[in-house]
Amino acid sequence: MIDKKVAPQAPDFTAADSEGNPVRLSSYEGKKNVVLVFSRGFF
């Protein structure tokens, strides 16, 4: 389980994978570790 004092749970959302298929964050719950990276664009 995640210690919400250290790392609060991210809200569920859907985004496109590298092939354009929709992927829902909650589909990975309890299966894999997920790292979220938010980028404003290229450097």
C-alpha distance matrix in Angstrom:
0.0 3.8 6.5 8.9 11.7 11.6 10.6 11.1 10.3 13.4 15.7 16.4 19.7 22.0 23.8 26.3 25.7 28.4 30.5 30.3 28.2 25.7 22.0 19.3 16.0 14.3 15.9 13.5 10.2 8.6 11.8 12.2 11.4 13.4 15.6 17.6 21.1 23.5 27.2 30.3 32.4 34.3 35.3
3.8 0.0 3.8 5.8 8.6 8.1 6.8 7.6 7.5 10.8 13.6 15.0 18.2 20.8 22.4 25.1 24.6 27.3 29.7 29.3 27.6 25.0 21.4 18.7 15.1 14.0 16.2 13.8 10.8 10.3 13.2 12.7 10.9 12.1 13.4 15.1 18.4 20.6 24.3 27.3 29.6 31.6 32.4
6.5 3.8 0.0 3.8 5.4 5.6 6.2 7.3 8.9 12.4 15.3 17.4 20.6 23.5 25.1 27.9 27.6 30.2 32.8 32.3 30.8 28.1 24.6 21.9 18.2 17.3 19.8 17.5 14.5 14.1 17.0 16.3 14.1 15.0 15.7 17.1 20.0 21.9 25.5 28.3 30.9 32.8 33.3
8.9 5.8 3.8 0.0 3.8 5.3 5.0 4.3 6.6 10.1 12.7 15.3 18.5 21.8 23.5 26.7 26.9 29.6 32.3 31.3 29.9 27.0 23.7 20.8 17.2 16.5 19.5 17.7 14.8 15.3 18.3 17.6 15.3 15.3 15.7 16.2 19.0 20.3 23.9 26.4 29.3 31.5 32.1
11.7 8.6 5.4 3.8 0.0 3.8 6.0 6.5 9.8 12.9 15.6 18.5 21.5 24.8 26.3 29.5 29.7 32.2 35.0 34.1 33.0 30.1 26.9 24.1 20.5 20.1 23.1 21.2 18.4 18.8 21.6 20.5 17.9 17.9 17.6 18.0 20.3 21.5 24.8 27.2 30.2 32.3 32.4
11.6 8.1 5.6 5.3 3.8 0.0 3.8 6.5 9.7 12.3 15.6 18.4 21.0 24.0 25.0 27.9 27.7 29.9 32.9 32.4 31.5 28.9 25.7 23.2 19.5 19.6 22.3 19.9 17.7 17.9 20.2 18.6 15.5 15.5 14.8 15.6 17.7 19.2 22.4 25.0 27.8 29.6 29.6
10.6 6.8 6.2 5.0 6.0 3.8 0.0 3.8 6.4 8.7 12.2 14.8 17.3 20.2 21.2 24.1 24.0 26.4 29.3 28.7 27.7 25.1 21.9 19.5 15.8 16.1 18.9 16.6 14.6 15.4 17.6 15.8 12.8 12.2 11.6 12.2 14.6 16.2 19.6 22.3 25.0 27.0 27.4
11.1 7.6 7.3 4.3 6.5 6.5 3.8 0.0 3.8 6.4 9.3 12.3 15.1 18.4 19.9 23.2 23.6 26.3 29.0 27.9 26.8 23.8 20.8 18.0 14.5 14.4 17.7 16.2 13.9 15.3 17.9 16.7 14.1 13.1 13.0 12.7 15.3 16.3 19.9 22.3 25.2 27.6 28.4
10.3 7.5 8.9 6.6 9.8 9.7 6.4 3.8 0.0 3.8 6.5 8.9 12.0 15.2 17.1 20.3 20.9 23.9 26.2 25.0 23.6 20.5 17.4 14.4 11.0 10.7 14.1 12.8 10.6 12.6 15.0 14.2 12.3 11.1 11.7 11.4 14.6 15.7 19.5 22.0 24.7 27.2 28.4
13.4 10.8 12.4 10.1 12.9 12.3 8.7 6.4 3.8 0.0 3.8 6.4 8.8 12.0 13.7 17.0 17.9 20.9 23.3 21.9 20.7 17.6 14.8 12.0 8.8 9.5 13.0 12.2 10.9 13.7 15.5 14.3 12.4 10.2 10.4 9.0 12.0 12.6 16.4 18.7 21.4 24.1 25.7
15.7 13.6 15.3 12.7 15.6 15.6 12.2 9.3 6.5 3.8 0.0 3.8 6.4 10.1 12.5 16.2 17.8 21.1 23.0 21.0 19.6 16.2 13.9 10.7 8.4 8.8 12.5 12.8 11.7 15.0 16.9 16.3 15.1 12.7 13.3 11.4 14.1 14.0 17.6 19.4 22.1 25.2 27.1
16.4 15.0 17.4 15.3 18.5 18.4 14.8 12.3 8.9 6.4 3.8 0.0 3.8 7.2 10.1 13.7 15.3 18.9 20.4 18.3 16.5 13.0 10.6 7.2 5.6 5.9 9.3 10.5 10.1 13.7 15.1 14.9 14.5 12.2 13.5 11.9 14.7 14.9 18.3 20.3 22.5 25.5 27.8
19.7 18.2 20.6 18.5 21.5 21.0 17.3 15.1 12.0 8.8 6.4 3.8 0.0 3.8 6.7 10.4 12.6 16.1 17.4 15.0 13.6 10.0 8.4 5.8 5.7 7.6 10.1 11.5 12.3 16.1 16.6 16.1 15.8 12.9 13.7 11.5 13.7 13.4 16.4 18.1 19.9 23.0 25.6
22.0 20.8 23.5 21.8 24.8 24.0 20.2 18.4 15.2 12.0 10.1 7.2 3.8 0.0 3.8 7.1 9.6 13.2 14.0 11.5 9.9 6.3 5.4 4.3 6.3 8.7 9.7 11.6 13.4 17.1 16.9 16.3 16.5 13.6 14.6 12.5 14.3 14.1 16.5 18.2 19.4 22.3 25.3
23.8 22.4 25.1 23.5 26.3 25.0 21.2 19.9 17.1 13.7 12.5 10.1 6.7 3.8 0.0 3.8 6.6 9.9 11.1 8.6 8.1 5.5 5.4 6.6 8.1 11.4 11.8 12.9 15.3 18.8 18.0 16.7 16.7 13.4 13.8 11.5 12.5 12.1 14.0 15.7 16.3 19.0 22.1
26.3 25.1 27.9 26.7 29.5 27.9 24.1 23.2 20.3 17.0 16.2 13.7 10.4 7.1 3.8 0.0 3.8 6.7 7.4 4.9 5.2 4.5 5.9 8.7 10.7 13.9 13.3 14.4 17.4 20.5 19.0 17.7 18.0 14.9 15.3 13.4 13.9 13.8 14.9 16.5 16.3 18.5 21.9
25.7 24.6 27.6 26.9 29.7 27.7 24.0 23.6 20.9 17.9 17.8 15.3 12.6 9.6 6.6 3.8 0.0 3.8 5.4 5.2 5.4 6.3 6.4 9.8 11.1 14.3 13.1 13.4 16.8 19.5 17.4 15.8 16.2 13.5 14.0 12.9 13.4 14.2 15.3 17.5 16.8 18.4 21.6
28.4 27.3 30.2 29.6 32.2 29.9 26.4 26.3 23.9 20.9 21.1 18.9 16.1 13.2 9.9 6.7 3.8 0.0 3.8 5.6 7.5 9.6 10.1 13.5 14.7 17.9 16.6 16.4 19.9 22.3 19.9 17.9 18.2 15.6 15.5 14.7 14.3 15.2 15.4 17.5 16.0 16.8 20.1
30.5 29.7 32.8 32.3 35.0 32.9 29.3 29.0 26.2 23.3 23.0 20.4 17.4 14.0 11.1 7.4 5.4 3.8 0.0 3.8 5.7 9.0 10.5 14.2 16.2 19.1 17.2 17.7 21.4 23.7 21.2 19.8 20.7 18.3 18.8 18.0 17.9 18.6 18.8 20.5 19.0 19.9 23.3
30.3 29.3 32.3 31.3 34.1 32.4 28.7 27.9 25.0 21.9 21.0 18.3 15.0 11.5 8.6 4.9 5.2 5.6 3.8 0.0 3.8 6.5 9.0 12.6 15.0 17.8 16.5 17.6 21.0 23.8 21.8 20.6 21.3 18.6 19.0 17.6 17.6 17.6 18.0 19.3 18.2 19.7 23.3
28.2 27.6 30.8 29.9 33.0 31.5 27.7 26.8 23.6 20.7 19.6 16.5 13.6 9.9 8.1 5.2 5.4 7.5 5.7 3.8 0.0 3.8 6.4 10.0 12.9 15.2 13.5 15.0 18.4 21.2 19.2 18.6 19.8 17.5 18.6 17.5 18.4 18.8 19.8 21.5 20.9 22.6 26.1
25.7 25.0 28.1 27.0 30.1 28.9 25.1 23.8 20.5 17.6 16.2 13.0 10.0 6.3 5.5 4.5 6.3 9.6 9.0 6.5 3.8 0.0 3.8 6.7 10.0 12.1 11.0 13.0 16.0 19.2 17.8 17.3 18.4 15.9 17.2 15.8 17.1 17.3 19.0 20.7 20.7 22.9 26.3
22.0 21.4 24.6 23.7 26.9 25.7 21.9 20.8 17.4 14.8 13.9 10.6 8.4 5.4 5.4 5.9 6.4 10.1 10.5 9.0 6.4 3.8 0.0 3.8 6.6 8.9 7.6 9.3 12.3 15.5 14.1 13.6 14.7 12.4 14.2 13.2 15.2 16.0 18.2 20.5 20.9 23.0 26.1
19.3 18.7 21.9 20.8 24.1 23.2 19.5 18.0 14.4 12.0 10.7 7.2 5.8 4.3 6.6 8.7 9.8 13.5 14.2 12.6 10.0 6.7 3.8 0.0 3.8 5.5 5.5 7.8 9.9 13.4 13.0 12.9 13.8 11.6 13.7 12.7 15.3 16.0 18.8 21.1 22.1 24.6 27.5
16.0 15.1 18.2 17.2 20.5 19.5 15.8 14.5 11.0 8.8 8.4 5.6 5.7 6.3 8.1 10.7 11.1 14.7 16.2 15.0 12.9 10.0 6.6 3.8 0.0 3.8 5.4 5.9 7.3 11.0 11.0 10.5 10.7 8.4 10.6 9.9 13.0 14.3 17.5 20.1 21.5 24.0 26.4
14.3 14.0 17.3 16.5 20.1 19.6 16.1 14.4 10.7 9.5 8.8 5.9 7.6 8.7 11.4 13.9 14.3 17.9 19.1 17.8 15.2 12.1 8.9 5.5 3.8 0.0 3.8 5.3 5.2 8.9 9.8 10.6 11.5 10.3 13.1 12.9 16.4 17.7 21.0 23.7 25.2 27.7 30.1
15.9 16.2 19.8 19.5 23.1 22.3 18.9 17.7 14.1 13.0 12.5 9.3 10.1 9.7 11.8 13.3 13.1 16.6 17.2 16.5 13.5 11.0 7.6 5.5 5.4 3.8 0.0 3.8 5.7 8.6 8.2 9.5 11.5 10.8 14.0 14.5 17.7 19.4 22.5 25.2 26.3 28.5 31.0
13.5 13.8 17.5 17.7 21.2 19.9 16.6 16.2 12.8 12.2 12.8 10.5 11.5 11.6 12.9 14.4 13.4 16.4 17.7 17.6 15.0 13.0 9.3 7.8 5.9 5.3 3.8 0.0 3.8 6.2 5.2 5.7 7.7 7.6 11.2 12.5 15.9 18.2 21.4 24.5 25.5 27.4 29.6
10.2 10.8 14.5 14.8 18.4 17.7 14.6 13.9 10.6 10.9 11.7 10.1 12.3 13.4 15.3 17.4 16.8 19.9 21.4 21.0 18.4 16.0 12.3 9.9 7.3 5.2 5.7 3.8 0.0 3.8 5.5 6.8 8.1 8.7 12.2 13.6 17.3 19.5 22.9 26.0 27.5 29.6 31.6
8.6 10.3 14.1 15.3 18.8 17.9 15.4 15.3 12.6 13.7 15.0 13.7 16.1 17.1 18.8 20.5 19.5 22.3 23.7 23.8 21.2 19.2 15.5 13.4 11.0 8.9 8.6 6.2 3.8 0.0 3.8 6.2 8.0 10.1 13.7 15.9 19.5 22.1 25.6 28.9 30.2 32.0 33.8
11.8 13.2 17.0 18.3 21.6 20.2 17.6 17.9 15.0 15.5 16.9 15.1 16.6 16.9 18.0 19.0 17.4 19.9 21.2 21.8 19.2 17.8 14.1 13.0 11.0 9.8 8.2 5.2 5.5 3.8 0.0 3.8 7.2 9.4 13.2 15.6 19.0 21.9 25.0 28.4 29.3 30.8 32.7
12.2 12.7 16.3 17.6 20.5 18.6 15.8 16.7 14.2 14.3 16.3 14.9 16.1 16.3 16.7 17.7 15.8 17.9 19.8 20.6 18.6 17.3 13.6 12.9 10.5 10.6 9.5 5.7 6.8 6.2 3.8 0.0 3.8 6.3 9.8 12.6 15.8 19.0 22.0 25.5 26.3 27.6 29.3
11.4 10.9 14.1 15.3 17.9 15.5 12.8 14.1 12.3 12.4 15.1 14.5 15.8 16.5 16.7 18.0 16.2 18.2 20.7 21.3 19.8 18.4 14.7 13.8 10.7 11.5 11.5 7.7 8.1 8.0 7.2 3.8 0.0 3.8 6.8 10.0 13.2 16.5 19.6 23.2 24.2 25.5 26.8
13.4 12.1 15.0 15.3 17.9 15.5 12.2 13.1 11.1 10.2 12.7 12.2 12.9 13.6 13.4 14.9 13.5 15.6 18.3 18.6 17.5 15.9 12.4 11.6 8.4 10.3 10.8 7.6 8.7 10.1 9.4 6.3 3.8 0.0 3.8 6.4 9.8 12.9 16.0 19.6 20.7 22.2 23.7
15.6 13.4 15.7 15.7 17.6 14.8 11.6 13.0 11.7 10.4 13.3 13.5 13.7 14.6 13.8 15.3 14.0 15.5 18.8 19.0 18.6 17.2 14.2 13.7 10.6 13.1 14.0 11.2 12.2 13.7 13.2 9.8 6.8 3.8 0.0 3.8 6.5 10.0 12.9 16.6 17.8 19.2 20.4
17.6 15.1 17.1 16.2 18.0 15.6 12.2 12.7 11.4 9.0 11.4 11.9 11.5 12.5 11.5 13.4 12.9 14.7 18.0 17.6 17.5 15.8 13.2 12.7 9.9 12.9 14.5 12.5 13.6 15.9 15.6 12.6 10.0 6.4 3.8 0.0 3.8 6.5 9.9 13.3 14.9 16.8 18.3
21.1 18.4 20.0 19.0 20.3 17.7 14.6 15.3 14.6 12.0 14.1 14.7 13.7 14.3 12.5 13.9 13.4 14.3 17.9 17.6 18.4 17.1 15.2 15.3 13.0 16.4 17.7 15.9 17.3 19.5 19.0 15.8 13.2 9.8 6.5 3.8 0.0 3.8 6.4 10.1 11.5 13.2 14.5
23.5 20.6 21.9 20.3 21.5 19.2 16.2 16.3 15.7 12.6 14.0 14.9 13.4 14.1 12.1 13.8 14.2 15.2 18.6 17.6 18.8 17.3 16.0 16.0 14.3 17.7 19.4 18.2 19.5 22.1 21.9 19.0 16.5 12.9 10.0 6.5 3.8 0.0 3.8 6.9 9.1 11.6 13.1
27.2 24.3 25.5 23.9 24.8 22.4 19.6 19.9 19.5 16.4 17.6 18.3 16.4 16.5 14.0 14.9 15.3 15.4 18.8 18.0 19.8 19.0 18.2 18.8 17.5 21.0 22.5 21.4 22.9 25.6 25.0 22.0 19.6 16.0 12.9 9.9 6.4 3.8 0.0 3.8 5.4 7.9 9.5
30.3 27.3 28.3 26.4 27.2 25.0 22.3 22.3 22.0 18.7 19.4 20.3 18.1 18.2 15.7 16.5 17.5 17.5 20.5 19.3 21.5 20.7 20.5 21.1 20.1 23.7 25.2 24.5 26.0 28.9 28.4 25.5 23.2 19.6 16.6 13.3 10.1 6.9 3.8 0.0 3.8 7.1 8.7
32.4 29.6 30.9 29.3 30.2 27.8 25.0 25.2 24.7 21.4 22.1 22.5 19.9 19.4 16.3 16.3 16.8 16.0 19.0 18.2 20.9 20.7 20.9 22.1 21.5 25.2 26.3 25.5 27.5 30.2 29.3 26.3 24.2 20.7 17.8 14.9 11.5 9.1 5.4 3.8 0.0 3.8 6.6
34.3 31.6 32.8 31.5 32.3 29.6 27.0 27.6 27.2 24.1 25.2 25.5 23.0 22.3 19.0 18.5 18.4 16.8 19.9 19.7 22.6 22.9 23.0 24.6 24.0 27.7 28.5 27.4 29.6 32.0 30.8 27.6 25.5 22.2 19.2 16.8 13.2 11.6 7.9 7.1 3.8 0.0 3.8
35.3 32.4 33.3 32.1 32.4 29.6 27.4 28.4 28.4 25.7 27.1 27.8 25.6 25.3 22.1 21.9 21.6 20.1 23.3 23.3 26.1 26.3 26.1 27.5 26.4 30.1 31.0 29.6 31.6 33.8 32.7 29.3 26.8 23.7 20.4 18.3 14.5 13.1 9.5 8.7 6.6 3.8 0.0
